[in-house]
Amino acid sequence: MKIFRRVMYSLFQQKQKSLILFCMIFVLGNILSSAVALSYSIKNVKQEFMESYGTRIWVQSTEKYQSRLDASFNEDERINQSVHVFDQLLKHDYVTYGDYSYLFSGLQSDRIRFHENQNTNEKEFENIQLWGTEHSEPLDFKNKEVILTEGRYFTEEELKTGAQVILISDSFKLLENGEYRAIKPHDHLVLKRNIYPLYMETDSSEDILYSENVEYEVIGVFKINELLSVQGKYNQIDYLNARIYTPNQTVFNEAGIFEQLDETYAQDKDHVNHAISLGTAYFQLTSPNVLEYMEGQFEPFFQEEILPYGYRLFTSNDIYEKISGPVNAIENIGGYLLSISFICSILILNFVIFFLTKDRKYEVGVLLALGEKRRNILLQIILEVWMIGIIALNLSIISGNKLGEAFSNYLVNSSYTQQTIQLSEEEDENQKKLLEQYHVVFDHQYVLLINEVGSLILFLSTALSIGFMMQAKPKKILLDSNK
C-alpha cells in the first residue's frame, strides 16, 4: 500500500513527464498493435480455408485434358490393381466421401452434334468419351459444378452391372429426321464400335475393318452451373459441358469388348482402337489431421507403378501452398514488423524513461538512506511506467488495429497483383476466397496479447533504464546530487 501511495503521488507531481511518456507509448502502441494484428490474424486463415475448402486428396494426370489419354492404361492387370486400391480407400474410416472416374475413348457417332459453350458454333462430335463414376450421383453433380435438369441418377444395380446408361450434357443435339433436336431422357443413342486399320488411305467408311452398333439409354440431362459459367471458372478446354457420365463398370465392359475386337480384327497387336485412363480419383477426408496418414495409403500406386507416367498425388495442402502467396507475404512482413517494433520500442522507451527519471537520483538516494529496499524502489518506478503505459497501450489498440487492417489490405492487393505464379481459373477463384477469409481480428485474445507483449516491453525498458541507479551507494547519490 505504501508503494502504491508513492506511485500515485509521483504521477500527479510529474504531470508533464507523465504526459510525455503517455504520448510516446501511445505512438509506439499503434505500431505494436498493427504488427501484432498482422501476425495474429494470419494464424487462423489456413484452418478456416481448409474447413471451407475441405480436406481433400486426389490422384490426377498432370497433363492437360487433351493429352490425358497419352497416359492410358490398356492393361487389365493394372486397372484391376488400381480399382482394388480405390475400393479399399472408399471404405476407410477417414474418408467421408470418395469417387473415381475412368475415361474411355473409342465409341463414335455420326448423329450427335455438340453445341459448344452455348454459342452459334456447332460441330460434329464423332468421338465419344465416357466418364465413369462409382456413385449414383457423380462427383461433379455433388460439387454443384453441373446440375441435373431432367431425368434421374444411376441406380445401384446399374452401377454394379455396368448398364449401358448415360447422363449427358444439354449441349449435345441428336440428328433426327434431318434436323438436330435436344436430347431427352429415355432417348436411345446409337453409338459405333469401329475397328480401323493401322494405316488409312482415305477417310471413307470402306476402310473400316469392323463396325457394330451399340445402344446407350439416356437417363438424365444436365447443364453447367450457371454461376460457375458466369464466373468463367471453366473454359472450352475443360469441356465440362461435353462430358457423358456412365458407371465405371460400363467403361470396363467397353474396354473389354474393344480388346477382343482388336485381337480379332486389328492388323497389329500394338495397334488399339480405344483408350482407357484414370480421369481423377477424389477423396474427402474427415479432418486435416489425417491428411499425412492418408497420403501414405496411396504409396502402392506409385511404388508398384500401378499408375502410368504422368499421374501424381494432389492434396488440399498443395492448393493452399500454391494460392497462399499474398497471405504468406503478409505473414512474413508481419513477423518482421513485430520483431522490429518490439526491439525498437524497448530501445526508444529505455532512452525516454532514462531521460525522464535521471533527475530522480536524489529521491532514490533518500529512500535508500531511509532503509527502503532497492527492489521496492524499482517496483515503484516500474509501476509508475506500467500504469501510464497500459492505459496508453489499450487506447492505441483500436487505432493500431485499424492501421494494421489498412496496411494488410494494401499488402494483399500489392502481392496479388505482383505475384508471378500462374494459377488456373479454379485456383484463382480459391485464392480470392482465401483472401476474402483473411481479415484483421479484434477479439479478447488479441487485446490480451497486446497487453502481454506491451507489459513485457514496459518492464524491460524500465528495468534497463533505472537499473544503474539501483547499483549506486546512497551516500554517493546524495553527495552527487548536492554538487
C-alpha positions in Angstrom: 0.0 0.0 0.0 2.9 2.4 0.8 4.4 1.8 -2.6 1.1 2.4 -4.3 0.6 5.7 -2.5 4.1 6.8 -3.6 3.3 5.8 -7.2 0.1 7.9 -7.3 1.8 10.9 -5.7 4.7 10.7 -8.2 2.4 10.5 -11.2 0.4 13.6 -10.2 3.5 15.6 -9.1 5.2 15.0 -12.5 2.2 15.6 -14.9 4.3 16.8 -17.8 6.7 13.9 -17.7 3.8 11.5 -17.4 2.1 13.1 -20.4 5.2 12.9 -22.5 5.7 9.2 -21.6 2.0 8.6 -22.3 2.2 10.1 -25.8 5.4 8.2 -26.6 3.9 4.8 -25.5 0.6 5.6 -27.4 2.6 6.1 -30.7 4.7 3.0 -30.2 1.5 1.2 -29.1 -0.1 1.9 -32.5 2.9 0.4 -34.3 3.0 -2.6 -32.0 -0.8 -3.2 -32.3 -0.5 -3.1 -36.1 2.3 -5.6 -36.1 0.5 -8.0 -33.7 -2.7 -7.6 -35.8 -0.9 -8.8 -38.9 0.8 -11.8 -37.2 -2.2 -12.8 -35.0 -4.8 -12.6 -37.8 -2.9 -14.8 -40.2 -2.8 -17.9 -37.9 -6.4 -19.0 -38.5 -6.5 -18.3 -42.2 -5.3 -21.7 -43.3 -7.5 -23.5 -40.8 -10.6 -21.5 -42.0 -9.7 -22.2 -45.6 -9.3 -25.9 -45.0 -12.7 -26.0 -43.3 -14.4 -24.2 -46.1 -12.5 -25.9 -49.0 -12.4 -29.3 -47.3 -9.5 -31.7 -46.6 -9.1 -33.4 -50.0 -6.7 -35.8 -51.6 -6.8 -36.9 -55.2 -4.9 -38.5 -58.0 -4.9 -36.8 -61.4 -2.9 -36.5 -64.5 -0.5 -33.6 -64.6 -1.0 -33.2 -68.3 -3.7 -31.1 -70.0 -7.1 -32.6 -70.7 -6.3 -33.4 -74.4 -3.2 -35.3 -73.6 -4.6 -37.4 -70.7 -5.2 -40.3 -73.0 -1.4 -40.5 -73.7 -1.1 -41.8 -70.1 -3.7 -44.6 -70.8 -3.8 -48.0 -69.1 -5.0 -50.5 -71.7 -3.8 -53.2 -69.3 -6.3 -55.3 -67.4 -4.0 -56.1 -64.6 -3.0 -52.5 -63.9 -6.7 -51.4 -64.0 -7.7 -54.2 -61.6 -4.9 -53.2 -59.2 -5.8 -49.5 -59.2 -9.6 -50.3 -58.8 -8.8 -52.6 -55.8 -6.8 -49.9 -54.0 -9.5 -47.2 -54.7 -12.3 -49.5 -53.4 -10.3 -50.1 -50.2 -9.8 -46.4 -49.7 -13.5 -45.7 -50.2 -14.2 -47.9 -47.2 -11.7 -46.2 -45.0 -12.9 -44.6 -41.7 -11.1 -41.4 -42.5 -12.9 -41.0 -45.9 -16.3 -39.2 -45.7 -16.8 -39.3 -49.5 -14.9 -40.6 -52.4 -15.3 -41.3 -56.1 -13.0 -42.2 -59.0 -13.6 -41.8 -62.8 -12.1 -43.9 -65.6 -12.3 -42.4 -69.0 -13.0 -44.4 -72.1 -12.5 -43.3 -75.7 -13.4 -45.4 -78.7 -17.1 -45.1 -79.3 -18.2 -42.9 -82.2 -21.4 -41.4 -83.6 -22.3 -39.5 -86.7 -25.7 -38.5 -85.3 -24.6 -36.3 -82.4 -23.7 -32.6 -82.7 -22.1 -30.6 -79.9 -23.2 -27.1 -79.3 -20.1 -25.5 -77.8 -20.3 -23.0 -74.9 -23.8 -22.1 -75.9 -22.6 -20.0 -78.9 -23.6 -20.4 -82.5 -20.7 -22.6 -83.5 -21.8 -26.2 -83.7 -19.6 -29.1 -84.7 -19.7 -32.8 -85.3 -18.8 -34.8 -82.2 -17.8 -38.1 -83.7 -15.5 -39.4 -80.9 -17.5 -40.1 -77.7 -15.7 -40.2 -74.4 -17.4 -41.8 -71.4 -16.6 -40.6 -67.9 -17.1 -43.3 -65.3 -18.3 -43.0 -61.7 -18.7 -45.2 -58.7 -21.6 -43.2 -57.3 -25.2 -42.8 -58.2 -24.6 -39.1 -58.1 -21.2 -38.4 -59.8 -18.7 -36.1 -58.1 -19.3 -33.1 -60.5 -23.0 -33.2 -59.5 -22.3 -33.5 -55.8 -19.9 -30.5 -56.0 -22.7 -28.5 -57.8 -20.4 -27.9 -60.9 -23.1 -29.4 -63.1 -26.9 -29.6 -62.3 -29.3 -32.4 -63.3 -32.1 -30.7 -65.2 -34.1 -33.8 -66.4 -34.2 -37.4 -65.5 -32.5 -39.3 -62.7 -29.1 -40.5 -61.5 -27.8 -44.1 -61.7 -29.2 -46.9 -59.7 -27.0 -49.2 -57.6 -27.9 -52.1 -59.9 -26.8 -50.1 -63.0 -23.5 -49.2 -61.2 -22.9 -52.8 -60.3 -23.7 -54.5 -63.6 -22.3 -51.8 -65.9 -25.6 -51.0 -67.6 -25.4 -49.0 -70.9 -27.0 -45.9 -69.5 -25.6 -42.3 -69.5 -26.1 -38.8 -68.2 -25.5 -36.3 -71.0 -25.0 -32.6 -71.3 -27.7 -30.4 -72.8 -25.0 -29.1 -75.2 -25.4 -32.3 -77.2 -28.0 -32.4 -80.0 -29.3 -35.5 -81.8 -29.9 -35.8 -85.5 -33.5 -36.9 -86.2 -35.4 -36.6 -89.5 -32.7 -34.4 -90.9 -32.8 -31.9 -88.0 -30.9 -31.7 -84.7 -33.0 -31.6 -81.6 -32.4 -31.6 -77.8 -31.6 -34.9 -76.3 -34.2 -36.1 -73.7 -34.3 -38.8 -71.0 -35.3 -42.2 -72.4 -33.6 -41.4 -75.8 -31.5 -44.3 -77.1 -28.3 -43.1 -78.7 -26.8 -45.4 -81.3 -23.0 -45.4 -81.0 -20.5 -47.3 -83.1 -17.6 -49.6 -82.2 -15.3 -49.2 -85.2 -12.0 -51.0 -85.8 -9.7 -49.2 -88.1 -6.6 -50.5 -90.0 -3.2 -49.5 -88.9 -2.9 -47.1 -91.9 -5.9 -45.5 -93.5 -5.5 -44.2 -97.1 -8.8 -42.3 -97.0 -11.4 -41.2 -94.6 -14.0 -43.4 -96.2 -16.0 -45.8 -94.1 -14.9 -48.5 -96.5 -11.5 -48.5 -94.8 -13.1 -49.6 -91.5 -12.2 -53.2 -90.7 -15.2 -53.8 -88.5 -18.1 -51.8 -87.2 -21.0 -52.6 -84.9 -23.8 -50.5 -83.2 -24.4 -50.3 -79.5 -27.3 -48.5 -77.8 -27.0 -46.3 -74.8 -30.1 -45.1 -72.9 -30.1 -41.5 -71.8 -31.4 -41.5 -68.2 -30.7 -37.8 -67.4 -29.7 -34.5 -68.9 -27.5 -31.9 -67.1 -26.1 -28.4 -67.6 -23.2 -26.4 -66.2 -23.9 -24.5 -63.0 -24.8 -21.0 -64.4 -23.0 -19.3 -61.5 -19.7 -21.1 -62.4 -20.3 -20.3 -66.1 -20.7 -16.6 -65.4 -17.6 -16.6 -63.2 -15.7 -18.0 -66.1 -14.4 -20.9 -64.0 -14.5 -23.3 -66.9 -13.1 -22.6 -70.4 -13.6 -24.5 -73.6 -10.5 -26.6 -73.0 -12.1 -28.2 -69.9 -15.1 -29.5 -71.8 -17.1 -30.0 -68.6 -20.3 -29.5 -70.6 -19.1 -32.2 -73.1 -18.9 -35.0 -70.6 -21.0 -38.1 -70.8 -21.2 -39.9 -67.5 -21.7 -43.7 -67.1 -20.8 -46.3 -64.4 -17.2 -47.3 -64.2 -18.2 -50.9 -64.7 -19.7 -49.8 -68.1 -16.3 -48.3 -69.0 -14.5 -51.5 -68.1 -17.0 -53.6 -70.1 -16.5 -51.4 -73.2 -12.7 -51.7 -72.8 -13.0 -55.5 -72.6 -15.2 -55.6 -75.7 -12.7 -53.5 -77.7 -9.8 -55.6 -76.6 -11.5 -58.6 -78.0 -12.3 -56.8 -81.2 -8.7 -55.5 -81.5 -7.4 -59.0 -81.1 -9.7 -60.3 -83.8 -9.5 -57.5 -86.4 -6.6 -55.3 -85.7 -3.6 -55.7 -88.1 -1.0 -55.1 -85.5 -1.1 -56.3 -81.9 0.2 -53.0 -80.6 -2.4 -51.0 -82.5 -5.6 -50.4 -80.4 -8.7 -48.5 -81.3 -9.6 -47.4 -77.8 -8.0 -45.9 -74.7 -8.9 -46.1 -71.1 -7.3 -43.8 -68.5 -7.9 -42.5 -65.0 -9.6 -39.1 -65.1 -9.4 -38.5 -61.4 -9.7 -40.2 -58.0 -11.1 -37.9 -55.3 -11.4 -38.5 -51.6 -12.8 -36.1 -48.9 -11.2 -36.7 -45.5 -12.6 -36.2 -42.0 -10.1 -33.6 -40.9 -6.7 -32.1 -41.8 -5.1 -34.1 -39.0 -5.3 -37.4 -41.1 -4.1 -35.9 -44.3 -0.4 -37.0 -43.9 -1.5 -40.5 -42.9 -3.9 -40.9 -45.9 -1.1 -39.8 -48.3 0.8 -42.8 -47.2 -2.2 -45.0 -48.2 -1.6 -44.0 -51.8 2.0 -45.3 -51.9 1.2 -48.6 -53.6 0.1 -46.6 -56.7 3.5 -45.2 -57.2 5.8 -47.7 -55.6 4.4 -50.6 -57.6 3.8 -48.4 -60.7 0.1 -49.2 -60.9 -0.5 -45.8 -62.4 1.2 -44.8 -65.7 3.6 -42.0 -66.1 2.0 -38.5 -65.8 -0.1 -39.0 -62.7 0.6 -37.6 -59.3 -0.9 -37.1 -55.9 -2.5 -33.8 -55.0 -3.8 -32.6 -51.6 -5.6 -29.6 -50.3 -2.3 -28.5 -48.9 -0.9 -28.3 -52.4 -3.8 -26.0 -53.3 -3.2 -23.8 -50.2 0.6 -23.6 -50.8 0.0 -22.5 -54.4 -2.6 -19.9 -53.7 -1.3 -18.5 -50.4 1.4 -16.2 -51.8 -0.3 -13.0 -50.8 -1.2 -14.4 -47.3 2.4 -15.6 -46.8 3.7 -12.1 -47.8 1.5 -10.6 -45.0 2.8 -13.3 -42.6 6.4 -12.6 -43.4 6.1 -8.8 -43.2 4.0 -9.1 -40.0 6.7 -11.2 -38.4 9.5 -8.7 -39.4 7.4 -5.8 -38.3 6.6 -7.4 -34.9 10.3 -8.1 -34.2 11.4 -4.7 -35.3 8.7 -2.9 -33.3 9.5 -5.0 -30.2 13.2 -4.2 -30.3 12.7 -0.5 -31.2 10.1 0.0 -28.6 12.4 -1.3 -25.9 15.3 0.9 -27.1 13.2 4.1 -27.5 11.4 3.7 -24.2 14.6 2.9 -22.5 16.0 6.2 -23.6 12.8 8.1 -22.8 12.4 6.6 -19.3 16.1 7.3 -18.6 15.8 10.9 -19.6 12.6 11.4 -17.6 13.9 9.7 -14.4 17.6 10.8 -14.3 16.6 13.8 -12.0 15.1 11.3 -9.5 18.5 10.2 -8.2 18.1 12.3 -5.1 14.7 10.7 -4.4 16.2 7.2 -4.8 19.2 8.2 -2.6 16.9 9.4 0.2 14.7 6.3 0.0 17.8 4.1 0.2 19.2 6.1 3.1 15.9 5.7 5.0 16.3 2.0 4.6 13.9 1.3 1.7 14.7 -1.9 -0.1 16.1 -1.5 -3.6 13.5 -3.9 -5.1 10.7 -1.8 -3.7 12.1 1.4 -5.3 12.5 -0.5 -8.6 8.9 -1.8 -8.3 7.6 1.7 -7.6 9.1 3.2 -10.8 8.1 0.1 -12.9 4.5 0.5 -11.6 4.5 4.2 -12.5 5.6 3.5 -16.0 3.3 0.5 -16.3 0.2 2.4 -15.2 0.8 5.1 -17.7 1.9 2.6 -20.4 -1.0 0.2 -20.0 -3.6 3.0 -20.4 -1.8 4.3 -23.5 -1.5 0.8 -24.9 -5.1 0.0 -24.6 -6.1 3.3 -26.1 -3.8 2.6 -29.0 -5.3 -0.9 -29.7 -8.3 0.4 -31.7 -6.4 2.8 -33.9 -3.5 0.4 -34.2 -5.9 -2.4 -35.3 -7.4 -0.1 -38.0 -3.9 0.9 -39.1 -3.0 -2.8 -39.4 -6.1 -3.5 -41.4 -5.4 -0.8 -43.8 -1.8 -1.9 -44.2 -2.8 -5.6 -44.6 -5.3 -4.6 -47.4 -2.5 -2.8 -49.2 -0.2 -5.8 -48.8 -2.9 -8.2 -50.1 -3.6 -6.1 -53.2 0.0 -5.4 -53.9 1.1 -9.0 -53.5 -1.9 -10.3 -55.5 -1.2 -8.0 -58.5 2.5 -8.7 -58.4 2.5 -12.4 -58.0 4.3 -14.3 -60.8 2.8 -17.8 -60.2 0.4 -18.7 -63.0 -2.9 -20.0 -61.5 -5.7 -21.9 -63.2 -9.1 -20.4 -63.1 -10.2 -22.6 -60.3 -7.0 -21.8 -58.3 -7.5 -18.1 -58.9 -11.1 -18.5 -57.6 -9.8 -20.3 -54.5 -7.2 -17.6 -53.9 -9.9 -15.0 -54.0 -11.9 -17.0 -51.4 -8.8 -17.3 -49.3 -8.1 -13.5 -49.4 -11.8 -12.9 -48.6 -11.4 -15.0 -45.5 -8.4 -13.1 -44.3 -9.3 -10.2 -42.0 -7.7 -8.4 -39.2 -9.1 -9.9 -36.0 -10.2 -7.8 -33.0 -11.1 -10.0 -30.1 -10.3 -10.5 -26.4 -7.3 -12.8 -27.2 -5.9 -10.0 -29.5 -6.3 -7.4 -26.7 -4.8 -9.8 -24.1 -1.8 -10.5 -26.5 -1.2 -6.7 -26.9 -1.2 -6.2 -23.1 1.2 -9.1 -22.5 3.7 -8.0 -25.1 3.3 -4.4 -24.1 3.8 -5.1 -20.4 7.0 -7.1 -21.2 8.3 -4.1 -23.2 7.5 -1.7 -20.4 9.1 -3.9 -17.8 12.3 -4.4 -19.8 12.6 -0.8 -20.8 12.1 0.5 -17.2 14.4 -2.1 -15.6 17.2 -1.3 -18.1 16.9 2.4 -17.8 16.9 2.7 -14.0 18.9 -0.4 -13.2 22.2 1.6 -13.0 20.7 3.9 -10.2 19.9 0.9 -8.1 23.6 -0.1 -8.1 24.9 3.2 -6.6 25.5 3.8 -2.8 23.0 6.1 -1.1 25.8 8.3 0.2 27.3 8.7 -3.3 23.9 9.5 -4.8 23.2 12.2 -2.1 26.7 13.7 -2.5 26.5 13.9 -6.3 23.0 15.5 -6.0 24.4 18.3 -3.8 27.2 19.3 -6.1 
